[in-house]
């Protein structure tokens, strides 16, 4: 049975303890033990004495590193909620928040700090960027970094915005007609909650209309019914809304966001990774896979993205980081690069046009790396 080993991270004036999957153990360890471990650059291992009681013992940091996961897992949320109090505490927390960013998230440190600051200050945050670049991962990393209650809503998959955001009227023989509030109503009444609204640009415009007053800093309420005299639900103190959005003509089934709705958010744009950043990420996630193979995956993705951004591109979009991670996982499970590309990359590109098709062009890129591992300039 694996023992629990944690690393102590200083956040402002606090010393938090996390295992390699991001699970928080701060409340289970004394402040003195955490501070001492941090000062000595040691990890802490959970042990059980002869009386059956657990205690924490300082161990080399190498023992923590040995437990680090090779999969991009999102840490689980614990029930403890710690909110900085006082202006200087908040400033210290923001300025020293880099330790809360997981290794699996490749994000500019300045943008991460802005993300943390916006959440701590109760701002509405919109994460934008190409598909598969890490928007949702960044939002979930924020949730776990702040250790707050959280709720997830995929607005892009919502068929009935009113039922999802407000609730439904039901009929029961014993109760008669009654109104059942949605989970969203519960969420906005939870103090200091982080509410993730995924795929906002794919949501029905009715959802946007409902959210207008909820997101407005001067109003912050949800009306259950438009009729006069009906109850309104106030958004609780400290609630932070985080939305993800794909903005641009290349995204099908998305809608152009209403300007009034956009103005209710601070916008944080996720960057497209360079081939070196992508290679480092894939190596972190799958350290046992041949590094040259992972480098080829990163270069294939980078070349497709570069081509898609030229003045006269031969393809409409590049290979996303999400796809690169999937390919690395296939390599880890014994698939070849050729097999991985065949089932993950090629279906994303149009085959119409024969030798001039998008798919043919992408196959030419991939084939260069399959043949000899090199990447001659194809253009």
Order of alpha helices (4+ residues) and beta strands (2+ residues): beta-beta-alpha-beta-beta-alpha-alpha-alpha-beta-alpha-beta-alpha-beta-beta-alpha-beta-alpha-beta-beta-beta-alpha-beta-alpha-alpha-alpha-alpha-alpha
